[in-house]
């Protein structure tokens, strides 16, 4: 595949790190000394020595709100061969999920990370399911080897912001309804 066609696919897809609402980010079952910014924040996530690690068991539940509505195109999750995440379920716009109710909802998409993609290869998502995302919940169900602790070196989300022109268009439609 030529570089040109590859870049055409990813045109307008940006790293969404700048649109994360950090004040609202939550992670359940994270180790206090190895918390979610290690995998999400710029700089930290580029350092393979800094991990997000699970605490009581292998599962992690990460809630990421955005400062504006985004379209999610692909996700990159990097981890070790042994303890890196394997089954990852993604939920669009689901608030206040916990381990007790996460299985009550069908995920917007499920990604099973191969030993190849866990090295840091972006995985394409069902784009139609992620068109109006205000928040993303990432449920890491298990890891590559079935060990007790899951370690995540990096999570990067790629997509685009929903154009502001759309919002103006919506506003006009609303005005006509009164």
Beta strands, then each sheet from edge to edge (+ up, - down):
strand 1: 14-15
strand 2: 26-28
strand 3: 52-53
strand 4: 60-78
strand 5: 87-92
strand 6: 109-112
strand 7: 123-124
strand 8: 133-140
strand 9: 151-152
strand 10: 154-161
sheet 1: 1+ 10- 4+ 2-
sheet 2: 1+ 10- 4+ 7-
sheet 3: 1+ 10- 4+ 8- 5+ 6-
sheet 4: 3+ 9-
end
